[in-house]
Amino acid sequence: MLLSGSYLLNVLIFVGIHTMLAVALNLLLGFAGQISLGHAGFFGLGAYASGILTSTYGINPWIAMTAAAAVVTLLAFAIGFPILKLKGHYLAMATLGLGIIFFIVFNEAVNLTGGPSGLSGIPSLKAGSLTFDNDLKNYALIWLFTLGTVLLSVNLANSRIGRALRAIHDSEVAARVMGVNARLLKVQIFALSACISTIAGSLYAHTMGFISPTSFGFNFSVELVTMVIIGGLGSIYGSLVGAFILTILPEALRTFQDYDIIIYGLILILMTMYLPGGLVRGIPAVLARFRSAGKQEG
């Protein structure tokens, strides 16, 4: 409440949206072990679907958001079967290609998306007489969805499905031997991850009122992967930490904006080398090693 109307409040809105995206990607990458370099595309599909349906066709924003989530989930389910047959760098390249296709459509379908100039006039969300038309209201709305996403994901991670996903991550062959339908489960978590990303995109569109393709390119997909790795693969709360750091960091690196992708790459390399468990798991492990070494010396 103390940050009403301030720049920091706007940054926290983006932290919430990025947390939803990082959690969605972590379910796929951290739990199921399936890499995706095209999740910014699903984020963009949600934003453009809601933006076009509301600003061009006058459809109620909540109906537009629901329709976007449903259609993209079905799309992800359909394309998930052929794509998730691939493994390793082949899967990474396939999802990268998928993201690039979405980005090209956002740029080239000028009559629908506005092309490189972007799409404007996207209305704010409403709940009865309440219109989410300022930073404080949008902050409350975004974080309501964010906390709901975190709660859903934590429960999923601690369920039988979560244990099956971790089994697939560790050894898909062993998971199949134990009776896990690995192929179907991977596609289902891919579709769920896309659905959450789409909802985040719709919220972004209605919060900003304007969208353009530059927000949904390859660089942002790399940022999402970096958020997940910094926070910790397989850690839902780590996704929140990673999203917070990677949302604040660009504000501190504005003078290096032409080299931001290089900086993210260096962060990924260093985290993989020295804190492979991410900050949430890596820092306690490092502290435990120091305590153990101190006891041995004593």
N, C-alpha and C positions, 0 to 999 in steps of 0.2 A: 504493500500500500504506500510505503514511503517513496517508491520509485515511480509513482504515477506520472505519465507523460514524459519521462526522461529517456535519454539515450540508452541507459543500462536496461531499462524495462524492455525496450525493443530488442536488445541483444538477447535477453532471457527468453523472449518469444522464439527467436531462432534456435536457442539452445533446446527448447521443447520440441520443435519440429525436427531438428537434427537427432535428438534422442530417439524419437519414433523411428526414424530411418535407420539409425545405428542398431537399435534393438531388432528391427525387422531383418537387417542383413546378418546380425549375429546369430539369429535362429537358423539361418541357412548356412553361414560360414563357420561359426563357432561351435554349433551343436551337430549339424549334419555333415560338416566338412566339405560343403559344396561351394566353391568360390563363384562370385558374380562380380563382373566389372561393368554391369549395365543397369544397376539399380536406379541410377539417376533417371533412366528412361521411364521406369514405372512411376517415379515421382513426377516426372513431366506429364505422363499420361493422365494422372489424376488431376493435375493443375489445369491442363488444357481441356479435358473433358468437362470439368465443372465450369471453367471459364466460358467455353463455347456454349454450353447448354443454358447457362444463366444470362450471359450478356447478349448473345445472338438470338436465342430462341425464347427467352423469358421464363424458363423453367425454374421452379422453386429450388433454391440452393441446396436444401437438405435432400430433396429428391435427386438432384443432379449428382450430389456426392455419393449417395447410395447406388445410383445407376452406374457411376464411374467405377466404384469399388467392385460391384458385381461383374461388370463386363470385363474389367482387367483381370480379376481373379480367374474367370473362365478362360480368358486368353492365356494367362500364365499356366493354367492347368493343361491347356492343349499343347502349348509349345514346350512345356516342361518334360513331357515324355521323350521326345527325340533329343532335346538338348542334354538332359541329365543322364543319357546313356554314355556321354563323354566323361572323361576324367582328366584331372591335372590341368596342364596348360591348354589342352584341347577345349576343355570346358570353359576356361578363362577366355580364350579367343572367341568362342561361340557367344558367350554372354556379352563380350565387348562388341561384337558385331551387331548383336541385338540392340544394344544401347545406341550404337551409331545409326542404325536404321531409324529408330525413334527420333533421334536428333535431326536427321535429314528431313523427316516428315514434318517436324515442327518448323523447320526453316523453309521448306518448299511449298507446303500447303497454305499459300498466302491467303486464299479466300476464306479459309477456316481459322487459321492460327494467327494471321497477321504477319507471318514470316519473320524476318529478322527485326522488324519494327516492333514486334510484340503484340499482345492482346490487352486492351484496356477496357475500362468500364465494367469490371467484374464487381457485382454487388456484395455487400457485407452479409454475413449470416444473421438470421433473426430467430428469436425464440419467443413467440407471442409478441408482446409489445417491446421486448428487449432487443435492441440492435447492437451487434458487436462492431461498433464503429470507432473505437479508440483503443489505445495501447493497453490500458488496464483491463478492459473487457476481453480483448483478444488474448491477453496473457492468461486470464482465468480460463478461457475456453480451450486454448492450446494445451495448457498444463492439465486440464481435466482429461483430455484425450491422451496426453502423454502418460499420466499416471495409470490410466486404464490400460494402456498398451503394456506398461511395465508389469502391472498386476497380472494381466493375462499371460504374459511371457514367463513370469516367475512360476505361476501355477503349471504352465505347460512344461517348463523345464523340470519340475519336480514330479511330474506325472509319469505314467508308464510310457507315454509317447516320448517324453524327454529322455528317458533311459534308453529307449530304442534308438533315438537319434544319436545319442552319445556312442552307442554300440556301433552304429553305422560309421560314425566318425573314426572310431578306433580300428575297426576291421569290418568292412561290409560283408566279406565272406563268412566270418564268424557270426555276424548278426543274422545272415540268411540261414545258417545252420541251426540257429536257436529259434527259427520260426518267424523272424521279422520280415515283412514284405517290404524290402528295402526300396525297390523301385517306386512303388506307390507312395510310400512315406516321404521319399525325397521330393516327389512331385507335389504332394500335399503341402509340405513345408515351404516349397518354392512359391506355391500359389498364395499361401498365407502371408509370406514375406512381401510378395507383390501387392497384396490387398492392403496391408498396413502402410506401405510406401505410397500407394494411391491415395489413401485417406489423408496422409500427411501432405501430399501434393494439393489436394482439394482445399485443405485448411490454409495452406500457403497462398493459394490463389485468392481466396476470399478475404484473407487478412491483408494482403498487399494491394489488391485491386488491379494489379498489372503484372503480367508475366511475359518473359521473352525466352527464346531458346538457350541463351547463354547460361541460364541457371541450371540447365539439365544436361550439360555436356559431359565428356569423359573425365575432365578434371574433377568434377564433383563426385563422380563414382569413385575415383581414387581417394578423395577426401573421406568418403564413407568407409572405405576399407581401412584407411588410416585410423579413423575414430574407433573402429572395432578392435584393431590390433593394439592401439595405445591403451584402451580401457581393459582389454583382456578377452581373448577368444573364449566363448562359452560362459561368459559372465554378463548377466543382464544389467547388473548395477555398474559393471565396467563400461557398458555402452553409454550410460549416462555421464560417467567421468570423461570418457573419450570425446563425447559430443560437446561437453562443456569446454574442454581444453581446445579442441579444434574449431570451436566457434569464437572463442576469445583470441586465439593465436593470430588469425588473419588481421584482426584489429591492430595487433602489435607489429605486424609485418607489412603494413601498407606501403612502406617505402621500398619493399622488395617484391612488389606484386608481380613483376615479370618473371620472378624466379620461384614463385610459391610452390610449383609442382616439384621443383628440385628439392626444396626444403622438406616437403612431405615425403619424398623418396628417401632422403637421408634419415628422417625420423623413423620410417618403416625399417630401414636397414639396422639402425642402432637398437630399436626396440626388439627386433628379431634376434639380434646377437646377444644383448645383455639383459633384456627383460622379456623373454619369450612368452611369459604368462600374462603380460600386460601389467599396468600399474596396480590394479586391484589385488592381483595375486603375486606379482613380482616383488613389490616393495616389502610385504610381510615376509616373503621367503628370504630376501636379502638381509633383513633385520634378524631373522632367526639364525642365519649363518654367522652373522657378527656376534650374536649372543653365545652361540655354540663355540666359536673360536675364542671368545673371552673366557668362557668357563674352562676350556682346555688349557689356556695359558695360566689361568689362576690355579 
